[in-house]
Amino acid sequence: MIETTSKAPEYILSQIYYYLTAGCNLACRHCWLSPRLQDSTHSYDVLPLNILKSTIEQAKPMGLTTVKLTGGEPLMHPHIHDILNFIREQGLILNLETNGVLCTSKEAAAIASCINPFVSVSLDGATIETHEKNRGIKGCFSKAIEGILNLVEVGIHPQIIMTLLPHNISEIEPLVHLAELIGADSVKFNIVQPTGRGRTLDSEGETLSIDRLLTLGKWITGTLSHSTPLILHFDVPSAFRSMSEIYGETGMGCSICSVTQIMGVLADGSYSFCGIGMHVPELVFGHAATDSLSDIWHHHPVLKELREGINTNFEGICGSCHMKRACAGYCIAQNYYRSRSLWKPFWFCEEAYKNGLFPPSRLLPGAITAQISNRKN
């Protein structure tokens, strides 16, 4: 048992992100974490079951309600059924991100046994060629579809996640129709993050411009969404979304991740800001085998800096945005990766502002004047 010197929790730890595997069964071109391809001849770290159990037991008195399983590919974990059983026994809500390839009927049933399971499955196109061009492994499209159907069979209607790239945007509408056909509940459209393999795509000019992404987003949320019963989410910062998208019946709220209430645990057992700790050593906070979760959560200097400055310290466009308190920098992990500062602006917002594309209604007065000047120049 790990001893702790912490007093009663001052900050709620509502969710732990478990990066269960350091390897993955696919080789996605855009992946921001860049896990290594695992096959019959290469294997990599998986999170020890005892560490997962220990961290959950420590976190429950701190307010834990939800566990997110991701990777790599979480369904590759050799003890995935034991993990799902333990999460259910602990009365925790399950959030699972998967590529769907390994989601057999047995795995689907185990997932369905958990409390209010939310499952997202990645599909980057409506055709074999398009999806597999991005995912890097032949046969993965049909297996992903089969995995989705297995989930639907046990009563889980998953969210489909499509990462937008120049080669697949012509399949946005066909993908939505495919999602309807196979029983999905919603489709979320992600932009490529310039981290990991996404950084390579961005540097090689294989990503979409801010202008093109904003045009697509308006079409998806303003036109395409009215042609389908599915919920469509275009995953961009709050400043670029209408109030109905944020707060409406099908809205996702302002902030995609409640950064002050989340801890990551990597496949090697390290505590981390989130998966970004795989790329940024200073965002690794200790190890679950030797360090008390409560002590790390309450006393680590990076987490303390974050909590103390979350409402006041954002710089650049994030500091000049009316949505800054709700959006909270959108993805501080990405911001830190690019700048080595918790408070630098999110890259998408910064680029939009430089190109005169930031919504004026979301800007403080001085920033509006500066954006007009940017546009003229």
RODRENDO-298843 format. One record per residue (C-alpha): residue number from 1; x, y, z. Coordinates in nm, 4 decimals. Layout:
! residues N
pos,u,v,w
NUM,X,Y,Z $
...
***
This chain:
! residues 377
pos,u,v,w
1,0.0000,0.0000,0.0000 $
2,0.1338,0.3442,-0.0957 $
3,0.1373,0.5819,0.2002 $
4,0.0113,0.9355,0.1568 $
5,0.0673,1.2507,0.3551 $
6,-0.2095,1.4488,0.1837 $
7,-0.5061,1.5949,0.3666 $
8,-0.8620,1.5732,0.2402 $
9,-0.8850,1.6558,-0.1323 $
10,-0.9099,2.0219,-0.2237 $
11,-0.9454,1.9514,-0.5959 $
12,-1.1789,1.6951,-0.7470 $
13,-1.0194,1.4277,-0.9622 $
14,-1.3243,1.3325,-1.1656 $
15,-1.1641,1.1290,-1.4427 $
16,-0.8504,0.9268,-1.5132 $
17,-0.7308,0.8708,-1.8683 $
18,-0.5596,0.5313,-1.8918 $
19,-0.3280,0.4880,-2.1899 $
20,-0.3376,0.1116,-2.1603 $
21,-0.0928,0.0202,-2.4354 $
22,0.2238,0.1793,-2.5709 $
23,0.1784,-0.0117,-2.8959 $
24,-0.1049,-0.0153,-3.1469 $
25,-0.2374,-0.2542,-3.4084 $
26,-0.2706,0.0287,-3.6640 $
27,-0.0274,0.2899,-3.7974 $
28,-0.2435,0.5997,-3.8377 $
29,-0.0783,0.8800,-4.0328 $
30,-0.2199,1.1583,-3.8146 $
31,-0.1840,1.0101,-3.4638 $
32,-0.0750,1.2720,-3.2115 $
33,0.0657,1.0073,-2.9742 $
34,0.2578,0.8020,-3.2350 $
35,0.2419,0.4589,-3.0658 $
36,0.4621,0.1974,-3.2269 $
37,0.3074,-0.0680,-3.4483 $
38,0.2631,-0.3890,-3.2526 $
39,0.2486,-0.7226,-3.4310 $
40,0.3485,-1.0842,-3.3740 $
41,0.7172,-0.9925,-3.3589 $
42,0.7049,-0.6613,-3.1708 $
43,0.5350,-0.5898,-2.8396 $
44,0.5455,-0.2894,-2.6088 $
45,0.4439,-0.1777,-2.2602 $
46,0.0962,-0.2422,-2.1280 $
47,-0.0300,-0.0922,-1.8036 $
48,-0.0023,-0.3466,-1.5199 $
49,-0.3448,-0.4454,-1.3903 $
50,-0.2429,-0.3910,-1.0277 $
51,-0.1456,-0.0289,-1.1025 $
52,-0.4811,0.0401,-1.2667 $
53,-0.6622,-0.1052,-0.9669 $
54,-0.4472,0.0805,-0.7159 $
55,-0.4898,0.4196,-0.8837 $
56,-0.8661,0.3742,-0.9087 $
57,-0.8885,0.2822,-0.5412 $
58,-0.6827,0.5893,-0.4498 $
59,-0.8843,0.8175,-0.6767 $
60,-1.2358,0.7224,-0.5680 $
61,-1.2182,0.9186,-0.2386 $
62,-1.0882,1.2119,-0.4463 $
63,-1.4056,1.2272,-0.6555 $
64,-1.3416,0.9802,-0.9365 $
65,-1.6570,0.9035,-1.1366 $
66,-1.5313,0.8175,-1.4855 $
67,-1.2526,0.6122,-1.6385 $
68,-1.1356,0.6653,-1.9946 $
69,-0.9565,0.3771,-2.1659 $
70,-0.7450,0.4657,-2.4666 $
71,-0.4039,0.3768,-2.6072 $
72,-0.2430,0.2872,-2.8380 $
73,-0.5362,0.0542,-2.8692 $
74,-0.6991,-0.0369,-2.5370 $
75,-0.8573,-0.3597,-2.6614 $
76,-0.5057,-0.4970,-2.7216 $
77,-0.4458,-0.5121,-2.3468 $
78,-0.4116,-0.8785,-2.2437 $
79,-0.6267,-0.8199,-1.9335 $
80,-0.8924,-0.5981,-2.0917 $
81,-1.1771,-0.8146,-1.9559 $
82,-1.0369,-0.7959,-1.6029 $
83,-1.0060,-0.4189,-1.6433 $
84,-1.3659,-0.3817,-1.7620 $
85,-1.4906,-0.6063,-1.4822 $
86,-1.3067,-0.4010,-1.2218 $
87,-1.4399,-0.0717,-1.3583 $
88,-1.7923,-0.2125,-1.3404 $
89,-1.7436,-0.3465,-0.9879 $
90,-1.6185,-0.0061,-0.8751 $
91,-1.9341,0.1609,-1.0066 $
92,-1.7464,0.3874,-1.2475 $
93,-1.8652,0.5239,-1.5801 $
94,-1.6692,0.3936,-1.8796 $
95,-1.5412,0.6018,-2.1705 $
96,-1.3615,0.3949,-2.4346 $
97,-1.1716,0.5096,-2.7456 $
98,-1.0941,0.2324,-2.9950 $
99,-1.0223,0.1729,-3.3605 $
100,-1.2812,-0.1068,-3.3447 $
101,-1.0663,-0.3717,-3.5098 $
102,-1.0515,-0.5985,-3.2017 $
103,-1.4067,-0.5375,-3.0831 $
104,-1.5463,-0.8888,-3.1123 $
105,-1.8884,-0.9834,-2.9799 $
106,-1.7184,-1.0944,-2.6559 $
107,-1.5463,-0.7575,-2.6056 $
108,-1.8664,-0.5718,-2.6950 $
109,-2.0615,-0.7631,-2.4311 $
110,-1.7965,-0.6897,-2.1677 $
111,-1.8071,-0.3188,-2.2542 $
112,-2.1867,-0.3182,-2.2415 $
113,-2.1786,-0.4630,-1.8884 $
114,-2.0185,-0.1416,-1.7612 $
115,-2.2091,0.1613,-1.6327 $
116,-2.3265,0.4025,-1.9030 $
117,-2.0489,0.3084,-2.1469 $
118,-1.9598,0.5726,-2.4038 $
119,-1.7624,0.4297,-2.6943 $
120,-1.6017,0.6140,-2.9837 $
121,-1.4722,0.4295,-3.2893 $
122,-1.2457,0.5815,-3.5537 $
123,-1.3469,0.5748,-3.9212 $
124,-1.1605,0.8075,-4.1547 $
125,-1.3687,0.7429,-4.4640 $
126,-1.6739,0.5728,-4.6044 $
127,-1.4673,0.3435,-4.8266 $
128,-1.1975,0.0844,-4.7685 $
129,-0.9390,0.2728,-4.9720 $
130,-0.9810,0.6050,-4.7928 $
131,-0.9920,0.4668,-4.4397 $
132,-0.7001,0.2306,-4.4863 $
133,-0.4870,0.4976,-4.6550 $
134,-0.4941,0.6846,-4.3265 $
135,-0.4881,0.3863,-4.0894 $
136,-0.2012,0.2049,-4.2610 $
137,-0.3171,-0.1577,-4.2277 $
138,-0.5093,-0.3557,-4.4865 $
139,-0.8309,-0.5158,-4.3685 $
140,-0.8881,-0.2700,-4.0860 $
141,-1.1944,-0.1067,-4.2449 $
142,-1.4113,-0.4187,-4.2545 $
143,-1.2995,-0.5173,-3.9046 $
144,-1.3855,-0.1716,-3.7701 $
145,-1.7322,-0.1924,-3.9250 $
146,-1.7764,-0.5386,-3.7728 $
147,-1.6674,-0.4014,-3.4360 $
148,-1.9263,-0.1232,-3.4554 $
149,-2.1984,-0.3721,-3.5457 $
150,-2.0983,-0.5874,-3.2478 $
151,-2.1409,-0.2852,-3.0198 $
152,-2.4804,-0.2016,-3.1679 $
153,-2.5885,-0.5621,-3.1206 $
154,-2.5430,-0.5270,-2.7431 $
155,-2.7169,-0.1908,-2.7269 $
156,-2.4226,0.0499,-2.7575 $
157,-2.4596,0.3080,-3.0334 $
158,-2.1075,0.4475,-3.0616 $
159,-1.9748,0.7796,-3.1742 $
160,-1.7796,0.7694,-3.4996 $
161,-1.4674,0.9868,-3.5097 $
162,-1.3405,1.1073,-3.8469 $
163,-1.0109,1.2945,-3.8672 $
164,-1.0291,1.5448,-4.1520 $
165,-0.7572,1.5367,-4.4164 $
166,-0.7414,1.6613,-4.7763 $
167,-0.7901,1.3114,-4.9170 $
168,-1.1067,1.2247,-4.7207 $
169,-1.3210,1.5388,-4.7052 $
170,-1.5165,1.4280,-5.0126 $
171,-1.6422,1.1379,-4.7978 $
172,-1.7777,1.3427,-4.5085 $
173,-2.1397,1.3135,-4.6190 $
174,-2.1094,0.9460,-4.7250 $
175,-1.9534,0.8703,-4.3861 $
176,-2.2487,1.0281,-4.2066 $
177,-2.4868,0.8133,-4.4094 $
178,-2.2759,0.5052,-4.3362 $
179,-2.2844,0.5906,-3.9657 $
180,-2.6642,0.6058,-3.9834 $
181,-2.6774,0.2681,-4.1583 $
182,-2.4589,0.0825,-3.9080 $
183,-2.6290,0.2241,-3.5984 $
184,-2.3973,0.4971,-3.4700 $
185,-2.5335,0.7705,-3.2455 $
186,-2.3129,1.0601,-3.3537 $
187,-2.0166,1.1631,-3.5670 $
188,-1.7344,1.3800,-3.4407 $
189,-1.5022,1.5500,-3.6886 $
190,-1.1491,1.6048,-3.5605 $
191,-0.8795,1.8318,-3.6951 $
192,-0.5210,1.7060,-3.7154 $
193,-0.3160,1.8190,-3.4173 $
194,0.0440,1.9193,-3.5040 $
195,0.1876,1.6718,-3.2547 $
196,0.3486,1.3331,-3.3143 $
197,0.2735,1.2092,-3.6667 $
198,0.0334,1.4973,-3.7111 $
199,0.3316,1.7293,-3.6916 $
200,0.4896,1.5525,-3.9887 $
201,0.1693,1.5779,-4.1921 $
202,0.1464,1.9472,-4.1105 $
203,0.5079,2.0179,-4.2046 $
204,0.4598,1.8356,-4.5358 $
205,0.1487,2.0369,-4.6228 $
206,-0.0849,1.7376,-4.5944 $
207,-0.3339,1.9046,-4.3622 $
208,-0.6230,2.1412,-4.4263 $
209,-0.5880,2.5169,-4.3921 $
210,-0.7707,2.7034,-4.1144 $
211,-0.9910,2.8732,-4.3744 $
212,-1.0865,2.5386,-4.5306 $
213,-1.1550,2.3813,-4.1923 $
214,-1.3810,2.6679,-4.0859 $
215,-1.5717,2.6461,-4.4144 $
216,-1.6187,2.2717,-4.3661 $
217,-1.7278,2.3256,-4.0079 $
218,-1.9990,2.5726,-4.1077 $
219,-2.1284,2.3304,-4.3683 $
220,-2.1237,2.0336,-4.1288 $
221,-2.3005,2.2106,-3.8424 $
222,-2.5203,2.4421,-4.0481 $
223,-2.6272,2.2253,-4.3422 $
224,-2.5276,1.8605,-4.3145 $
225,-2.6537,1.8327,-3.9566 $
226,-3.0079,1.9084,-4.0759 $
227,-3.0030,1.6143,-4.3180 $
228,-2.9377,1.3425,-4.0587 $
229,-3.0855,1.2263,-3.7279 $
230,-2.7326,1.1808,-3.5971 $
231,-2.5598,1.4365,-3.3744 $
232,-2.2678,1.5951,-3.5607 $
233,-1.9810,1.7581,-3.3706 $
234,-1.7117,1.9683,-3.5359 $
235,-1.4280,1.9653,-3.2853 $
236,-1.2902,2.3201,-3.2738 $
237,-1.2452,2.5700,-2.9888 $
238,-1.5523,2.7315,-2.8365 $
239,-1.4864,3.0682,-3.0019 $
240,-1.5708,2.9131,-3.3386 $
241,-1.8943,2.7482,-3.2271 $
242,-2.2379,2.8994,-3.1847 $
243,-2.4024,2.9120,-2.8434 $
244,-2.6565,2.6532,-2.9576 $
245,-2.3712,2.4179,-3.0490 $
246,-2.2191,2.4682,-2.7060 $
247,-2.5216,2.4830,-2.4797 $
248,-2.8009,2.3366,-2.6928 $
249,-2.9650,2.0010,-2.6377 $
250,-2.6974,1.8206,-2.8388 $
251,-2.4079,2.0480,-2.7445 $
252,-2.0823,1.9261,-2.5916 $
253,-2.0313,2.2212,-2.3607 $
254,-1.7410,2.4617,-2.3834 $
255,-1.4365,2.2634,-2.2933 $
256,-1.3583,1.9253,-2.4468 $
257,-1.1447,1.8289,-2.1497 $
258,-1.1934,1.9625,-1.7964 $
259,-0.8216,1.9951,-1.7562 $
260,-0.8168,2.0700,-1.3834 $
261,-1.0109,1.7511,-1.3026 $
262,-0.8202,1.4927,-1.5085 $
263,-0.5070,1.2842,-1.4589 $
264,-0.3397,1.0583,-1.7138 $
265,-0.1719,0.7245,-1.6442 $
266,0.0601,0.6010,-1.9188 $
267,0.1219,0.2407,-2.0183 $
268,0.4483,0.2333,-1.8223 $
269,0.2643,0.3366,-1.5046 $
270,0.3719,0.7009,-1.5065 $
271,0.1379,0.9791,-1.4001 $
272,0.1045,1.2365,-1.6747 $
273,-0.0829,1.5508,-1.7704 $
274,-0.2437,1.3264,-2.0363 $
275,-0.0900,1.1240,-2.3186 $
276,0.1329,1.4215,-2.3976 $
277,0.3707,1.2877,-2.1353 $
278,0.4844,1.0379,-2.3985 $
279,0.6426,1.3320,-2.5835 $
280,0.7150,1.5838,-2.3070 $
281,0.9080,1.4420,-2.0064 $
282,0.8374,1.7425,-1.7836 $
283,0.4667,1.6617,-1.8009 $
284,0.5311,1.3248,-1.6364 $
285,0.4659,1.3684,-1.2643 $
286,0.5890,1.0474,-1.1049 $
287,0.5123,0.6763,-1.1093 $
288,0.2077,0.4976,-0.9742 $
289,0.4154,0.2164,-0.8244 $
290,0.6054,0.4529,-0.5945 $
291,0.4192,0.7838,-0.5699 $
292,0.0880,0.8553,-0.4013 $
293,-0.1741,0.9761,-0.6467 $
294,-0.3117,1.2148,-0.3865 $
295,0.0281,1.3701,-0.3209 $
296,0.0932,1.4166,-0.6918 $
297,-0.2559,1.5537,-0.7516 $
298,-0.2419,1.8125,-0.4758 $
299,0.1235,1.9109,-0.4662 $
300,0.2932,1.8748,-0.8037 $
301,0.4155,2.2212,-0.9130 $
302,0.2835,2.1951,-1.2691 $
303,-0.0668,2.1102,-1.1491 $
304,-0.0539,2.3845,-0.8875 $
305,0.0546,2.6386,-1.1500 $
306,-0.2297,2.5287,-1.3729 $
307,-0.4962,2.5685,-1.1048 $
308,-0.3667,2.9022,-0.9857 $
309,-0.3474,3.0541,-1.3334 $
310,-0.6297,2.8908,-1.5276 $
311,-0.8542,3.2001,-1.5231 $
312,-0.5930,3.4738,-1.5554 $
313,-0.2676,3.3680,-1.7200 $
314,-0.3557,3.2854,-2.0808 $
315,-0.1504,3.4783,-2.3326 $
316,-0.2017,3.5978,-2.6880 $
317,-0.5374,3.5378,-2.8492 $
318,-0.6489,3.3065,-2.5671 $
319,-0.6036,3.5937,-2.3237 $
320,-0.8086,3.8217,-2.5510 $
321,-1.1030,3.5871,-2.6045 $
322,-1.4395,3.6183,-2.4302 $
323,-1.4539,3.2369,-2.4075 $
324,-1.1234,3.1945,-2.2243 $
325,-1.2686,3.0931,-1.8873 $
326,-1.4948,2.8302,-2.0373 $
327,-1.2539,2.7081,-2.3054 $
328,-0.9463,2.7079,-2.0779 $
329,-0.6942,2.7192,-2.3591 $
330,-0.8803,2.4376,-2.5368 $
331,-0.5908,2.1896,-2.5139 $
332,-0.3174,2.2966,-2.2759 $
333,-0.1223,1.9800,-2.3557 $
334,-0.0948,2.0830,-2.7216 $
335,-0.0107,2.4391,-2.6232 $
336,0.2701,2.3212,-2.3980 $
337,0.4031,2.0805,-2.6600 $
338,0.4495,2.3669,-2.9059 $
339,0.5765,2.6363,-2.6705 $
340,0.6860,2.4762,-2.3400 $
341,0.4419,2.7084,-2.1634 $
342,0.1036,2.6274,-2.0109 $
343,-0.0294,2.9679,-2.1076 $
344,0.0503,3.0090,-2.4763 $
345,-0.2496,3.0183,-2.7120 $
346,-0.3944,2.7185,-2.8909 $
347,-0.2373,2.6923,-3.2369 $
348,-0.5691,2.6893,-3.4277 $
349,-0.6900,3.0095,-3.2615 $
350,-0.3541,3.1779,-3.3096 $
351,-0.3447,3.0968,-3.6808 $
352,-0.7055,3.2030,-3.7294 $
353,-0.6354,3.5343,-3.5578 $
354,-0.3235,3.6013,-3.7660 $
355,-0.5264,3.5397,-4.0810 $
356,-0.8184,3.7605,-3.9751 $
357,-1.0508,3.4627,-3.9294 $
358,-1.1189,3.4778,-3.5554 $
359,-1.4870,3.5610,-3.4809 $
360,-1.4906,3.9327,-3.3840 $
361,-1.7829,3.8784,-3.1442 $
362,-1.5578,3.6590,-2.9285 $
363,-1.2729,3.9114,-2.9087 $
364,-1.2034,4.1793,-2.6524 $
365,-1.2101,4.5301,-2.8115 $
366,-0.8341,4.5786,-2.8479 $
367,-0.7936,4.2431,-3.0161 $
368,-1.0637,4.3271,-3.2708 $
369,-0.8657,4.6313,-3.3854 $
370,-0.5482,4.4257,-3.4123 $
371,-0.7217,4.1547,-3.6173 $
372,-0.8526,4.4141,-3.8614 $
373,-0.4939,4.5324,-3.8999 $
374,-0.3799,4.1730,-3.9568 $
375,-0.6381,4.1286,-4.2297 $
376,-0.5283,4.4480,-4.4070 $
377,-0.1693,4.3355,-4.3985 $
***
